[in-house]
């Protein structure tokens, strides 16, 4: 099935789900889920959106694009950060807190994939995916929880993957890391509930964006999309919509949950 020929759903406008809140999103430069989440946060009424990325030029472009669609009273800022570096993580959280006056929502979007059979996988390749995808999420969660605990409120939304549940060839490292994100979400949520902070995750199946197209063979993308009930991959904003729901008061009783953003059929 040609996914490009399918009729896509209409873009969903904002409904002020994050009215007046401050949001921090990692790995939000470019055209992926992170940038889509930043854009949706603004459309949902966020008063401050801070994004981070390791690519300085791309980050600056993303900040400029977000400022172009935001009201003059809204703060949009970017901070260079690498989630594999604890000092960089602490700096990011310090800066985001200073800029916003207190972050209400953290979206852990940073992750790293790759394609390799287990027999061919090196220790370095395995460790790199784990460090960015799983340990990076832990570092950001740990740093942000310290601030949210003192305020006794806050929301963290992690970006996992259906590969945390499902098997796919040549994805052992990525699947293991995303399964770890799911487990981290559940365990950290129990601890954070004691001081009023909610932690949940989304688990997308396939959401097409430029970086994925560059790193994944077109034939594989088409095959994965064809397995979905709608015969297409998700739009990145469709994943961001679910993130906004989890970040909002509509999800006030939800914590430690992983929501699959998928239409895959058996």
Secondary structure, 3 states (H helix, E strand, C coil): CCHHHCCCCCCCCCCCCCCCCEEEECCCCCCCHHHHHHHHHHHCCCCEEEEEECCHHHHHHHHHHHHHHCCCCCEEEEEECCCCCHHHHHHHHHHHHHHHCCCCEEEECCCCCCCCCCCCCCHHHHHHHHHHHHHHHHHHHHHHHHHHHHHCCEEEEEECCHHHCCCCCCCHHHHHHHHHHHHHHHHHHHHHHHHCEEEEEEEECCECCHHHHHHCCHHHHHHHHHCECCCCCECHHHHHHHHHHHHCHHHCCCCCCEEEECCECC
